[in-house]
Amino acid sequence: MLKERINYLCRQKDINRKELVHGLVATTHFANILAGRYPLPEDVAEKIAERLGVEKDYLLKAGYIDDSILSQAESITNKIFSYDLNEEFISSFPKSSDFLTLELIQKLAEASFLLLMSRKEEAATISEEYLDFYLKQFENSETEVSLPLKKAILFYQMLASRTEQFSEDSLRYCMELQKFSYDNPNVLVRLQTFQIEFLIQIRRFEAVEGLIDKALAYCYYEGLLFQLTQLHIMYSGFYYKIGFINKALKYLEKAESSLQYNALEDQLGYSVTIANNRIIMKMKLKLWHEMDNDINVYERISRNVKDNSQFSTQVLCYKCELYYQTDNLPALETALKTLVKLDRNFDQDMSLKFYLGIIEASKENEEKFMEYMKICVPYYEKYRVHDRLTDIYKILASQAEDKRQYKTSAEYYAKLVAILEESGVGYI
């Protein structure tokens, strides 16, 4: 552990090892000290610490570990796996610890908490300034790390890969974590939940159904009924992904029925997810006559969320889609006047451009229509948004045909046929 800490501090101070020990010990002897072959003399540690701007104990105790330190490390790791992390607990950590095992686990806990809260930029700062360096050091080192630290590293790596959508890597870390034993039975269910998520993302559907059934059976056996809502939501997502949307909707109903087992503070988040997913699935089934009620339910539930500004935008986007699909262009145009004033994410902004283009097309303002399409078509083509591309290609083909640009029209019809083939039954 001393070697890794010295290397990190040298990087921070932009000093190499030769400069660090100049006049104190030979570089070859210092290399043997860092390899653990000899202890670091206290007087040398004091001089090196001065050059690095730290206290000597920060070096002398870097690799020290005893039952007390292991107990503290295990306690933090258990909180990570139990989702028992919160802002207050994270804020209680000191900026540094003489014992590198504890310091690393505290940083890993903080980064994991931020990733779970979707605060990616803050997590990235900790990774870039601290964790990435240490984790790379351990990859190329023979240093033995404690079991709590090993678990914390794997959990963080799983979440970091998940954030970057590296699902194969996430799955590998998840499977490594499941090799360890845990006193809390909830941990295994949570890891299986992550495993299901990653398997769905990489489309290994044959493994998913059995795993969900196994997780559900385990929850009933262990009395972990509060886990059922999340698993039913995942089961619903699985069936949606493989194109069985009616079955997906049935599992949303089961998730809704399971809410009674969840704590009140968790019920709201799950309710919002269920309401949102139901809208998306019914859009896929084109059940527009039911959508108005579903959007109202989503809007009513989301109003109870503390910071609900993002939901206001999403509710309006859903309403715009309903107006567009039911050919209620006056209502769509009115809604767009509000949507254009709200904060939007990139996907919502592309939807806005699409709807504005549709309004211009309805007014036969081809030039303005094309301006909006030039913005959103590359995005829809990149992510293969079939429904949008189908509508756009139809309009573009028709416009070219009206101007007797038959070659251009044929090109758009060819694109339309390709999209329709690509979005065949079961394709999501």
DOSE-205223 format. One line per field, with one value per residue (C-alpha): x, y, z; residue in three letters. Coordinates in Angstrom, 1 decimal. Example, Ala and Ser with C-alpha at 12.3 -4.5 7.8 and 13.67 -1.06 7.14 Angstrom:
px: (12.3/13.7)
py: (-4.5/-1.1)
pz: (7.8/7.1)
r: (ALA/SER)
END
This chain:
px: (0.0/2.9/4.1/0.7/0.4/3.9/3.3/0.0/1.7/4.6/2.1/0.3/3.6/5.0/8.1/9.8/11.1/14.8/14.1/12.0/14.7/17.8/20.2/18.2/18.5/19.6/16.9/17.4/17.1/13.9/12.5/13.1/11.3/8.3/8.3/7.9/11.3/12.5/10.6/10.5/12.8/10.9/13.6/13.5/9.7/9.7/12.0/10.0/6.7/8.0/8.9/5.4/3.6/2.0/2.5/5.0/2.2/0.5/3.4/4.2/0.7/-0.4/-0.4/-1.3/-4.4/-5.8/-9.1/-10.4/-9.6/-11.1/-14.2/-14.6/-13.9/-16.5/-19.1/-18.7/-18.8/-22.0/-23.6/-22.6/-24.2/-27.3/-27.9/-27.6/-25.5/-26.7/-25.3/-24.9/-22.9/-20.7/-20.1/-18.9/-15.8/-12.5/-10.7/-8.0/-6.9/-3.5/-4.7/-5.0/-7.5/-10.0/-9.2/-9.9/-13.1/-14.4/-13.7/-15.2/-18.3/-18.6/-18.2/-20.7/-23.2/-22.9/-23.3/-26.4/-27.8/-27.0/-24.6/-22.1/-20.1/-19.3/-18.4/-16.2/-14.2/-13.4/-12.5/-10.2/-8.5/-8.1/-9.7/-8.5/-4.9/-5.1/-7.2/-4.7/-1.9/-3.6/-4.1/-0.4/0.6/1.1/-0.3/-2.9/-6.0/-8.5/-11.8/-13.9/-11.8/-11.9/-15.7/-15.9/-13.7/-15.7/-19.0/-17.7/-16.3/-19.7/-21.5/-18.9/-19.1/-22.9/-22.8/-20.7/-23.1/-20.3/-22.7/-20.3/-17.8/-20.6/-21.9/-18.3/-17.9/-21.4/-20.6/-17.3/-19.3/-21.7/-18.8/-18.5/-20.7/-23.0/-24.7/-27.5/-29.8/-30.8/-27.4/-27.7/-31.1/-29.6/-26.7/-29.1/-31.2/-28.1/-27.3/-30.7/-30.3/-27.0/-28.2/-31.2/-28.9/-26.6/-29.7/-28.9/-32.6/-32.4/-30.7/-33.0/-36.3/-34.9/-32.8/-35.9/-37.9/-35.0/-34.8/-38.6/-38.6/-35.7/-37.6/-40.6/-38.4/-36.4/-39.5/-38.0/-41.4/-40.3/-38.0/-40.9/-41.8/-38.4/-38.2/-41.7/-40.6/-37.5/-39.6/-41.9/-38.9/-37.6/-40.8/-41.0/-37.5/-38.3/-41.6/-44.2/-45.7/-49.1/-47.2/-45.0/-48.0/-49.3/-46.1/-46.4/-49.8/-48.0/-45.4/-48.2/-49.8/-46.4/-46.1/-47.9/-44.7/-42.5/-41.6/-43.6/-40.5/-39.9/-43.4/-43.4/-40.3/-41.6/-45.1/-43.5/-41.5/-44.6/-46.7/-44.0/-43.3/-47.0/-47.2/-44.2/-45.6/-49.1/-47.4/-45.8/-49.2/-50.7/-53.4/-54.0/-57.5/-56.1/-53.2/-55.0/-55.9/-52.4/-50.7/-52.9/-52.0/-48.3/-48.7/-50.6/-48.0/-45.0/-46.3/-45.5/-41.8/-39.7/-37.9/-40.5/-39.5/-38.1/-41.5/-43.4/-41.4/-41.9/-45.6/-45.9/-43.8/-46.2/-49.2/-47.6/-47.1/-50.8/-51.9/-49.6/-50.7/-54.4/-53.9/-54.9/-52.6/-54.2/-53.7/-50.1/-49.3/-50.6/-48.7/-45.5/-45.7/-45.2/-42.7/-40.3/-40.0/-39.2/-35.8/-35.3/-32.9/-31.4/-34.0/-36.9/-35.3/-35.2/-38.9/-39.6/-37.9/-39.8/-43.2/-42.3/-41.4/-44.7/-46.6/-44.7/-45.3/-49.1/-48.9/-47.0/-44.0/-41.5/-38.4/-39.0/-39.9/-36.6/-34.7/-36.1/-35.6/-31.9/-31.5/-33.4/-33.1/-29.3/-30.2/-33.1/-31.0/-28.1/-30.3/-32.7/-35.9/-38.2/-41.5/-40.0/-38.1/-41.1/-43.2/-40.3/-39.5/-43.2/-43.4/-40.1/-41.0/-44.4/-42.9/-40.4/-43.1/-45.3/-42.3/-41.8/-38.4/-39.0/-35.4/-35.3/-38.8/-37.7/-34.7/-36.9/-39.3/-36.4/-35.3/-38.9/-39.1/-35.7/-37.0/-40.2/-38.3/-35.9/-38.8/-40.5/-42.4/-40.4/-37.8/-37.4)
py: (0.0/2.4/2.0/3.0/6.0/7.2/6.9/8.9/11.6/11.9/12.4/15.1/16.9/16.2/14.7/11.4/8.9/9.8/13.4/12.3/10.3/12.4/12.6/10.3/6.7/5.0/4.6/0.8/0.5/2.7/0.4/-2.5/-0.6/0.0/-3.7/-4.5/-6.1/-3.5/-1.2/2.5/4.1/6.8/9.5/8.9/8.9/12.3/13.8/12.3/13.4/17.0/16.9/15.5/17.9/15.3/14.0/11.2/8.9/9.3/7.2/5.0/3.8/3.6/-0.2/-0.8/-2.9/-4.5/-5.8/-2.3/-1.0/-4.1/-3.7/0.0/-1.0/-3.9/-1.5/1.0/-1.8/-3.2/0.2/0.4/-3.0/-2.2/1.1/2.6/5.5/9.0/12.6/12.9/9.7/10.5/14.0/12.5/11.0/12.8/14.2/11.6/8.7/7.5/4.0/3.7/0.8/3.1/6.1/4.1/2.6/6.0/7.4/4.3/4.7/8.4/7.7/4.7/6.9/9.6/7.1/5.6/9.1/9.7/12.5/11.4/14.6/14.6/10.9/11.5/14.1/11.7/9.0/11.3/12.9/9.9/6.5/5.9/6.2/3.8/1.2/1.2/0.8/-2.3/-3.9/-3.9/-4.7/-7.8/-5.9/-7.9/-5.9/-6.7/-8.4/-5.3/-3.2/-5.8/-5.9/-2.1/-1.8/-4.3/-2.6/0.8/-0.7/-2.3/1.0/3.0/0.6/0.7/4.5/4.2/1.5/-1.1/-3.9/-6.8/-5.3/-4.5/-8.1/-9.5/-7.3/-8.3/-12.0/-11.6/-9.9/-12.8/-15.2/-13.6/-14.5/-11.8/-11.7/-9.6/-11.6/-8.3/-8.0/-11.1/-9.9/-6.5/-8.1/-10.4/-7.3/-5.8/-9.0/-9.1/-5.5/-6.2/-9.5/-7.6/-4.9/-7.4/-9.3/-12.6/-13.2/-16.9/-16.4/-13.7/-15.4/-18.2/-15.7/-13.5/-16.5/-17.5/-14.0/-13.9/-17.3/-16.2/-13.1/-15.1/-17.7/-15.0/-12.8/-10.0/-8.9/-5.3/-6.4/-7.7/-4.4/-3.8/-7.4/-7.2/-3.9/-5.6/-8.6/-6.1/-4.5/-7.8/-8.7/-5.3/-5.7/-8.9/-7.6/-9.2/-5.9/-7.1/-9.4/-6.5/-4.5/-7.4/-7.4/-3.6/-4.5/-7.0/-4.3/-2.0/-4.6/-5.1/-1.5/-2.3/-4.0/-1.0/1.8/5.0/6.9/4.2/3.9/7.3/6.5/3.1/4.6/7.2/4.5/2.2/5.1/6.2/2.7/2.1/5.1/4.0/0.5/1.7/4.0/1.0/-0.7/2.5/2.5/6.3/6.1/5.1/7.5/10.6/8.9/7.3/10.7/12.3/9.6/10.1/13.9/13.5/11.1/13.1/16.3/14.7/14.4/17.1/18.4/17.7/20.3/17.5/15.7/18.7/18.6/14.9/15.1/17.8/15.7/12.8/15.1/16.4/12.8/12.0/15.1/14.3/10.6/11.6/14.3/17.1/19.6/22.7/21.2/20.2/23.7/25.2/22.7/23.5/27.1/26.0/23.2/25.6/27.6/24.6/23.1/20.0/17.2/16.3/13.7/16.0/18.8/16.5/15.7/19.5/20.0/17.1/18.4/22.0/20.5/18.6/21.9/23.6/20.6/20.9/24.6/23.5/25.5/23.1/25.3/25.6/21.9/20.9/23.2/21.2/17.8/18.6/18.9/15.8/13.3/12.5/11.8/9.5/7.7/7.3/5.7/4.0/5.6/3.7/5.4/8.9/7.9/6.2/9.4/11.7/9.5/9.4/13.2/13.7/11.1/12.8/16.3/15.1/13.4/16.5/18.4/15.5/14.7/11.0/9.9/11.6/10.3/6.8/7.1/8.1/5.2/2.8/4.2/3.8/0.1/-0.6/1.0/-1.0/-4.2/-3.3/-2.6/-6.0/-7.9/-8.4/-5.7/-3.2)
pz: (0.0/0.7/-2.9/-4.3/-2.0/-2.8/-6.5/-6.1/-4.1/-6.5/-9.3/-7.3/-6.6/-10.1/-8.7/-9.6/-7.1/-7.7/-6.8/-3.9/-2.1/-3.3/-0.4/1.8/0.5/-2.7/-5.3/-5.4/-1.7/-1.8/-4.5/-2.1/0.7/-1.6/-2.5/1.2/1.6/4.2/6.5/5.9/8.5/10.5/9.9/6.2/6.2/8.0/5.3/2.4/4.0/4.1/0.4/-0.4/1.9/4.2/7.7/8.3/9.6/6.2/4.9/7.8/8.4/4.7/4.6/8.3/8.9/12.0/13.2/14.0/10.5/8.9/11.0/9.9/6.2/6.4/7.9/5.0/2.4/4.0/3.7/0.0/-0.7/1.4/-0.4/3.1/1.8/2.1/1.9/5.6/5.9/3.0/4.4/7.6/5.9/6.6/3.6/4.1/6.3/7.3/6.5/2.7/2.9/4.8/2.6/-0.6/0.7/1.7/-1.8/-3.4/-1.2/-2.2/-5.9/-5.8/-4.0/-6.6/-9.4/-7.8/-7.5/-11.3/-10.3/-13.0/-13.2/-9.4/-9.6/-12.6/-10.7/-7.9/-10.5/-12.5/-9.5/-7.3/-8.0/-11.6/-10.6/-7.6/-9.4/-12.3/-9.7/-8.2/-11.6/-12.1/-8.6/-6.4/-3.4/-1.5/-0.8/2.0/1.2/2.0/-0.3/-3.0/-2.8/-2.8/-5.9/-7.9/-6.9/-8.0/-11.3/-12.0/-11.5/-13.5/-16.4/-16.1/-16.4/-19.6/-20.9/-21.0/-20.2/-20.8/-18.3/-15.8/-16.0/-15.4/-12.3/-11.1/-11.5/-9.5/-6.7/-6.5/-5.7/-2.2/0.7/2.3/5.7/4.3/2.0/0.3/-1.3/-3.4/-4.7/-5.6/-7.4/-9.3/-10.2/-11.7/-13.5/-15.1/-16.2/-17.9/-19.5/-21.0/-22.4/-24.1/-25.3/-23.6/-23.2/-22.7/-19.4/-18.1/-17.5/-15.3/-13.3/-12.6/-11.5/-9.2/-7.7/-7.2/-5.5/-3.3/-2.2/-1.2/0.6/2.5/3.2/1.1/-0.2/-0.6/-3.4/-5.5/-7.0/-8.5/-9.9/-11.5/-13.1/-14.5/-15.7/-17.4/-19.0/-20.2/-22.0/-23.5/-24.8/-26.6/-28.0/-25.8/-24.7/-23.4/-21.1/-20.1/-19.1/-17.0/-15.0/-14.5/-12.8/-10.6/-9.7/-8.8/-6.5/-4.8/-3.8/-0.5/0.7/0.0/2.4/1.8/0.6/-2.0/-3.2/-5.0/-7.1/-8.1/-8.9/-11.2/-13.0/-13.4/-14.8/-17.2/-18.5/-19.0/-21.2/-23.3/-23.7/-24.7/-27.3/-28.8/-29.0/-30.3/-27.7/-28.1/-26.7/-23.3/-23.3/-22.0/-18.7/-18.4/-18.9/-16.3/-13.8/-14.5/-14.2/-10.9/-9.4/-10.5/-8.9/-5.5/-6.4/-4.7/-7.7/-10.4/-13.1/-15.4/-15.1/-16.3/-19.5/-20.0/-19.4/-22.0/-24.5/-23.9/-24.5/-27.7/-28.9/-28.2/-30.1/-33.0/-33.3/-33.1/-35.7/-33.3/-34.7/-33.2/-29.7/-30.6/-31.8/-28.6/-26.4/-28.3/-27.3/-23.7/-24.4/-26.2/-22.9/-20.7/-19.9/-22.1/-22.4/-25.8/-26.7/-25.7/-27.8/-30.8/-30.2/-30.1/-33.4/-35.0/-33.8/-35.0/-38.4/-38.5/-37.9/-40.7/-43.0/-42.3/-43.4/-46.5/-45.4/-46.9/-46.3/-42.5/-42.4/-43.9/-41.4/-38.5/-40.2/-40.9/-37.1/-36.0/-38.8/-38.2/-34.5/-35.4/-38.0/-35.6/-33.0/-35.4/-34.1/-36.5/-35.9/-36.4/-39.5/-41.0/-40.7/-41.9/-45.0/-46.0/-45.9/-47.7/-50.4/-50.9/-51.2/-53.7/-55.7/-55.8/-57.3/-59.8/-58.3/-58.9/-58.3/-54.9/-54.1/-54.9/-52.6/-49.7/-50.4/-50.5/-47.0/-45.9/-46.9/-45.2/-42.0/-42.1/-42.6/-39.8/-37.4/-38.0/-35.4/-32.2/-33.1/-30.3)
r: (MET/LEU/LYS/GLU/ARG/ILE/ASN/TYR/LEU/CYS/ARG/GLN/LYS/ASP/ILE/ASN/ARG/LYS/GLU/LEU/VAL/HIS/GLY/LEU/VAL/ALA/THR/THR/HIS/PHE/ALA/ASN/ILE/LEU/ALA/GLY/ARG/TYR/PRO/LEU/PRO/GLU/ASP/VAL/ALA/GLU/LYS/ILE/ALA/GLU/ARG/LEU/GLY/VAL/GLU/LYS/ASP/TYR/LEU/LEU/LYS/ALA/GLY/TYR/ILE/ASP/ASP/SER/ILE/LEU/SER/GLN/ALA/GLU/SER/ILE/THR/ASN/LYS/ILE/PHE/SER/TYR/ASP/LEU/ASN/GLU/GLU/PHE/ILE/SER/SER/PHE/PRO/LYS/SER/SER/ASP/PHE/LEU/THR/LEU/GLU/LEU/ILE/GLN/LYS/LEU/ALA/GLU/ALA/SER/PHE/LEU/LEU/LEU/MET/SER/ARG/LYS/GLU/GLU/ALA/ALA/THR/ILE/SER/GLU/GLU/TYR/LEU/ASP/PHE/TYR/LEU/LYS/GLN/PHE/GLU/ASN/SER/GLU/THR/GLU/VAL/SER/LEU/PRO/LEU/LYS/LYS/ALA/ILE/LEU/PHE/TYR/GLN/MET/LEU/ALA/SER/ARG/THR/GLU/GLN/PHE/SER/GLU/ASP/SER/LEU/ARG/TYR/CYS/MET/GLU/LEU/GLN/LYS/PHE/SER/TYR/ASP/ASN/PRO/ASN/VAL/LEU/VAL/ARG/LEU/GLN/THR/PHE/GLN/ILE/GLU/PHE/LEU/ILE/GLN/ILE/ARG/ARG/PHE/GLU/ALA/VAL/GLU/GLY/LEU/ILE/ASP/LYS/ALA/LEU/ALA/TYR/CYS/TYR/TYR/GLU/GLY/LEU/LEU/PHE/GLN/LEU/THR/GLN/LEU/HIS/ILE/MET/TYR/SER/GLY/PHE/TYR/TYR/LYS/ILE/GLY/PHE/ILE/ASN/LYS/ALA/LEU/LYS/TYR/LEU/GLU/LYS/ALA/GLU/SER/SER/LEU/GLN/TYR/ASN/ALA/LEU/GLU/ASP/GLN/LEU/GLY/TYR/SER/VAL/THR/ILE/ALA/ASN/ASN/ARG/ILE/ILE/MET/LYS/MET/LYS/LEU/LYS/LEU/TRP/HIS/GLU/MET/ASP/ASN/ASP/ILE/ASN/VAL/TYR/GLU/ARG/ILE/SER/ARG/ASN/VAL/LYS/ASP/ASN/SER/GLN/PHE/SER/THR/GLN/VAL/LEU/CYS/TYR/LYS/CYS/GLU/LEU/TYR/TYR/GLN/THR/ASP/ASN/LEU/PRO/ALA/LEU/GLU/THR/ALA/LEU/LYS/THR/LEU/VAL/LYS/LEU/ASP/ARG/ASN/PHE/ASP/GLN/ASP/MET/SER/LEU/LYS/PHE/TYR/LEU/GLY/ILE/ILE/GLU/ALA/SER/LYS/GLU/ASN/GLU/GLU/LYS/PHE/MET/GLU/TYR/MET/LYS/ILE/CYS/VAL/PRO/TYR/TYR/GLU/LYS/TYR/ARG/VAL/HIS/ASP/ARG/LEU/THR/ASP/ILE/TYR/LYS/ILE/LEU/ALA/SER/GLN/ALA/GLU/ASP/LYS/ARG/GLN/TYR/LYS/THR/SER/ALA/GLU/TYR/TYR/ALA/LYS/LEU/VAL/ALA/ILE/LEU/GLU/GLU/SER/GLY/VAL/GLY/TYR/ILE)
END
